[in-house]
């Protein structure tokens, strides 16, 4: 699940100029003061914004030894039950990073190549109509790498335009309890959308492409994608609170996830994600996952270099690799020229799994609202400005 992240430099500059001045003028502060300022900032954000029910944040740094976890707000707008740092939530497109990592493991094992044609594993019935341009079917040219990097030319069922019928967001708003399967999601693109171009010739973010990737993994492994995730990622890393939502029973008891004002946390329409997201997790588990990626415990250094080759421009200052995004803050705004870059997984509902390589620091956050795909980045920038003032003894 994804929403276009269009962070205009002017907007960021206006939003942050006050914070930038404070960061420059104020002296370093203690860890205790950093903790207090971050918690106060999150509390005020939830109190002042009716779009939010909660915010979760974790900062873990090998460089400074800092480990801070924060929670603000309530489980949803209908309850006074507070959230906690270990509250489970829907991680949206962060699941794409896990999908890419599983492909990377299979590449390391010599079972597949990133450049294998997808028709090696998927039938013509599955691929029918998805890559046809002016009567020519290009499905035989599409590779796993292109699906992983959003360069296959396939349409996006979740937020892409339709040539007939209603959009997916309109559909789930009308029926929040509609259940989707991978094949009904592919059929939506086949029946209602058109490719954006030939394989390899453009970047176009596509959840449909990641549905195909999930089907490829099922064809290779001979088991459900939910089991593949558990066997390849969750159990080996000790991610005990993570699972693929709606594929082992009813909707999960998770923090509110708001899309255009509707809370989908208890709705079956969240099955709209699957291999493009759909994973319920916690900040602790995502920290385990991202640290394992960086440590080489999931894929080899060679494969990870391919995953983190951010060659495709997403928006100004934002680039895409294989299942991961890179944020160059100096491109986003001249005021952020000194802020170190981040990369990792990003979800449309304001959920983030980031690593700062230069400072060896991890950031996990969840805002739980489609309105925070962009705003969440701005809030993280403000939090980083507080954290970067911390005095290191």
N, C-alpha and C positions, 0 to 999 in steps of 0.2 A: 504494500500500500504506500502510495507516495503522493505528495502534492508539490507542484512546482515551487521551488525555493528561489524567489526573485528578490534578493537583498540588494537594493539600490544603494550605491555609495552615499548619495545625498541623504537618504533616509537614515542610514546608519550613523552618519556624521551628526545629524541633528539629534538623534536619540542618545548619542554617547558623548557629546561635547562636554556636558557637565561632569560626567564620570571621568573623562580624560583629564580635565583640569584638576580634579581632585586627586587622581592617581599621580599626577606630576607634582602637585604642591604638597601633598601630605607625606609625612615621614613614614618609615616602615612601622608596622604594628605587630604585636605578638600573635601567636597562634590562637590564643583565647579570644583576642579581639577579632581575628579573622572569622572564627567560628560564630561569634555573636553577630557580626555584621552580615554574614551570609544568611544565617537563620532569620534575622530581621528582614532582610531583602526578600526572602522567599515568603515569609509570613505576609508581608505587605502586598506582594504580588497577588497572592491568592485572595486576600481580603478586598483588594481594589478591582479585581477583574472578574466579572460574573461568568466569563467564558471558562474559567478554571474551577475545578473542585479540589485539585491537589497538585503538588510538585514534589518530586523526589530528586535527590542529587547525591552523588558520591564523587569525591576527589581522592585519588591514591597516587602518591608520588614516591618513586624510588630515589629521586634526587634529594628531596628535603626530608623524607621520612614521614611526610604528612599523610594522615588518613582521616578524612572527615566524611560523615554521612548525615544527610539532612532530610527531613520530611515536614511538609506543611499542608494543612487542609484536611479535608474529609474524603472518605472513600468515593462518594458521589454527591450530587446536589440534593439528593433525597434523604440523606442520613447525616447524623452528627458523629458517626464513628470515625475517629481519626485514622489517617494513614500512618504507616511506620516505614522505616528504612528497608524492611524486608517484605513489604507488601508486594504481591504479584501483580503484573500488568501485561498488557498486550504490547509487544515490542515492534509491531508493524514491519517495515522493510529492513530492519536489522536482521531479520531472517534471511535476507538475500546474502549477507556475509557468510552465514552458516552454510547455505546452499553452495556457495562458491568454494568454501573450505572443503566440503565433502568432495566436490569435483577435483579439487587440488590433491586430496588424498589418493583418489583413484589414478590421477596422473602420476603421482609418486610411485604408486604400485605397478605402473605399466599397463593398467587395464584399459585406459583410454588416453587420448590426447585432447588438449583444448581445441585442436584444429580438426578433429573428426567431424565429418558431416553428420548432422542430426538425423538424417534419414537412415543412418546405420542402425539406429535404435527405435525410431518412431515410424509407424506405418503411414502409408500414403493417405489412408482414411483420416488419420489424425491431423496430417499436415495440409489436407485439401483446402484450397482457397485462402490460406493464410499469407502466402507470399506471391500471389498472382498480381502482376502489373501489366496492364494492356494486353491481357490474354496470355502472357508468358509466366509459367510457374518457375520460380527461382528457389524453391525449397531445397533442391539438391545442392545448392551453393552455400546454404546456411551452416555455420559451425557452432559448436558449444561456446567457443570464445566469444562469438558475436552475440549470442543470447546473454551471456554473463556480463558483457560490456555494453549492452543495449545498442548494438550497432547492426542488428539483423534486418532492420526495416519493418519489423512486425508492429502492428498497432498495439495500443495499451487499453485493455478493457476497463480499467478502473477509472481513469480520468481522461482518456483520449476521446476525441470527437467521434460522433456516429454519423453515418450517412442515412440511416433509417432508424426509427424507433426512439426510445428514450435512452438516456445515458445510464451507466451503472449506478451513479450516485442518486439519480432520480428513482431508479428501480428499487434500491434498498431502502430509500426514504419512504416509499409507498408500502413496502413489505419488509420490515426489519427482521422478521423471522423466516425469511426465505433461506433455504439451504442450497448451497452451491457445491458442485463437484468439479474436479479439474476439467472434465469434458464439457460441462455446461458453461464454464468460463471460456474455454476455447471456442465453443459454439457461438458465444456472444460476439467475439471478435470476428469470426467467420461470417456471421449473418448480418452484422450491423456496422462493421468498420472496414477500412481499406488500408493496405500497407502504406507506409510513409515514403518508401524508396527501396532500391535494390540492396541486397545484403552487402554490408561493409562500406557503404557510401555515406552514412550519416549516423549521428547519435540521436536516439529517440528513446527515452525512458519507457520501458514496457513491462508491466506485470504479466502480460500474456506470455512473454518470453520465458519468465521464470516458472510459469506453470508447465511449459514444455520441458524445462530443465528438471523439474520434479518427476515428470513422467519418464524421462531418460534414466534418472537414478533408479526408479522403480523397475524399469526394464532390465537394467544391469544387475541389480541386487536381488530381484525377484521377491520383493516384499514391500509393504506400504511405506510411504515416505516418512510417516510418523515413527515407524520402527527404525528406519535408517538414521534419522536424527538421534534417536535414543542410543543406538549402538555405536555410531561414529563420533558423536559429539557429547551428548549429555552425560552418559554413564562414565566414559573414560575420564572426563574432566571433573566429575563430582558435581555436576550441575543438577542437584537433586530437586530443584523447584521449577524446572523447565520442561515443557512439553508442547506438542502441536495441538492447538486449541480445536475442540469440536471433532476430533478424530478418535476420541476414546470416551464418548458420552456427551452429556448435555453441556451447554455453555458454562464457563468456569466462573468462580467467585473472584473477580478481579476488580481493580480500580476502574472507575468510570473512564470510558473512551468516547469522546464527543466528536461527532461528525455533523457539521451544520446544525448544532444544537441538540441532536439526538444522542442519548447514551446507548451505545451498542454493546456495553460490557456483558449484558445477559441475553444478547440477541444472536440468533443462528446466522444472521447475515454476515457475521465475522468470518464465516467459512469462505468469504470472498477472497481471502488472502492465500492460504495454503503455502506453496513453496516460495511465494513472493513475500512471505511474512508469516503471520498467523501463530507465532510462537509466544506462549505465555512464559514469563521469566521474572527474575528479580535483578536488582542492581548487583548483588553479590555474584550471581551466576554469570552475568555479562562481563563482570570484571575478570572472573576466572577464564572465560572464553578469550577475551582480548589479550590478556597476559599470556595465555598459552599460544596464541597466534604469534605474538612477538617473540616468544621464547623458542619457537621452532618445534613446539610439542605437538602440533597438528599437521603442518605441512613443512616440506623442506625449504631451505633458504632460497633455492632456485625457483620453486613454485610460488613462494610468497612474494618474490620479486616480480613475478608476472601479475599476481593479484594486485600488487601495490604499484603497478606501472600506470599512473594516472594520466593517460594519454588523451582522454576524450573530454572536451570542454562541455560542461553541463550548463553553467551560467557564468557570469563574470566572477572570477575568483574561486569557482567550484569546479572540480574535475573528477572524473570517474575512472576506476580501474576495472577489476573483476569483483563485483559485489561490494565494493567499498567506494567512499567519496573522500576527496581531499579539499580542505578549505585553506586557501591562501589569503590571509587577512589583509595583507598589504594591498591586494587587488580590490578588496571590498571597500576600503576607505583609507585615505592617506593618514587619518588619525590612528589607524591600527597598524602602522608600518613596523612598530617594534614588537607586536604581538606574535608569538610563535604559532606556526601552522598546526592544524589538527587533521587527522584522518581516521576513518573507521566506518561504522554503520549509522545510518540515519533513517528514521521512520516518519511518515507524514503527520502523525499525531503528536509531534514534538517529543520524540523519543530518540536518544542519542547514546552512542557508544564510541568514544573518541580516545585517541592516543596522541600525545604531544611528544614526538620523538626527541626533540632537542632538549626538553626538560624532563624526559622520562616520567611523564605524568599522565594518568588516565582520568577521564571524565565520563561518568554515567549519569544520565538524567532522563526523567519522564515528566512531561507536562500533560499528556493525555487529552489533547485537543487538536483537531485539524487546523484550528486557527493559529497553532503554535509551531507549524512547520517552519515559518520564518521568524516569528516572535521568539521562539525558543532559542534560536541562535543568538539573537540580540541579548536575551537574558543571560545566556552563558558567557557572552563577552563581558557583561557587567560583573558577573561572578568572578571571572578570571582577573578582572582589574582589582577586585578586592583581594583575591588569593595572591596575586603577584606582589602585593605590598607586604606580604608576610616576612617578618624578620627571621632569618636563618642563623641560629647561634653556632 
